[in-house]
Amino acid sequence: MILYLHGFRSSPRSFKARVVHQALADAGRAGELICPQLPASPKEAMALALLLAERHAPDNLAIIGSSLGGFYATWLAERLDVPAVLLNPSVNPLKNLEHHVGVTTAWHSDEAFEFRREFIDELAALRVEKITKPQRYYLLAATGDEVLDYRDMVAHYAGAKQHVIEGSDHAISEFPQYVDDVLAFCASRVQ
């Protein structure tokens, strides 16, 4: 099973989530993807992810996390001892999300949601200062990410399998070129 965790203001309808779903469907494995809509509260998001993950962890689960979902995936991977693929992950969302406090909308709908100040504290409680098993991770980072600095990602996941894309963007617009490698990493780590 693969648990896909989307980023901030995103959803299961994100570009990368749809690419993963299509690749699995093309391989006759569509039923192996779990891709929930994560609540705005990091505490609630991780409670939901844990509930979904614990049914399959540790032997039959890999996680893919994008942006804030990569931050979440790291916390879950450390907690459950499962592999994780990180797509332009947020290493320290505390410095990036402070200016998003308030009411906003998701990228894929006009539905409003509130990102509360206390959610910053919830994020702080989930921070993984140093990964414990680099071989558990595969980092896909773009030098052209306009939201997050790829150098922070490379440093945080030192020793992990890493593919740094020259250029590109936060969305990894050419993600279909990399999805097979992402899924192969997941499959190689799941029994």
C-alpha positions, 0 to 999 in steps of 0.5 A: 500500500502507498499512503500519499500525503498532499501539501498545504492547501492541496488535495488528493486532486493535486497533479502529483497525486493524480500522476501516482494514481494513474501510474498505479491504475495503469499497472493494475494496482489502483487499489493500493493507493490511499490518498486522504484529504488532510485536515488543516490541523497538523495534529488532526492530519497525523491522527488520520494518517496514523489511523490509515497507515497502522493497518498496513505498517510496517511491512506493507506500507510506503509513504509519498509526501509532497511539500508539507506532506513530505514533512508529515511523511518524515514524521510518520516514517520515523514513527512507523519505520516505513519507507518514504518518498519526499517530493520537494518536502518542507523541512521546517514549515514553521518558517514558511506557514506563519504568514498563512494564518487565517482563512484561505482556500485550497488550490483545487476548490473554492472551499474556505478553510482556516489555518489557525495560529495554534497549528504552528505549535502542532507543526513544531511537535511533529518536527524531526530534527534528524532522520534516523535511517537515511536508507528509508528515504528517497528525496526528489528535489528541484533546484527551481522550487519557488516555494522551498529551498532544495538545499535545506532538503538535501542537507536534512536528508543527507545520506538518503537516496536523492535525485536533484532536478536542475530547474523545474518548480515546486510542483515538479511539472515533469513528475510523470518522468519520475513516477516510475522511479518513485513507485519502484523505490516504494515497491523495493522497500515493501514486503 
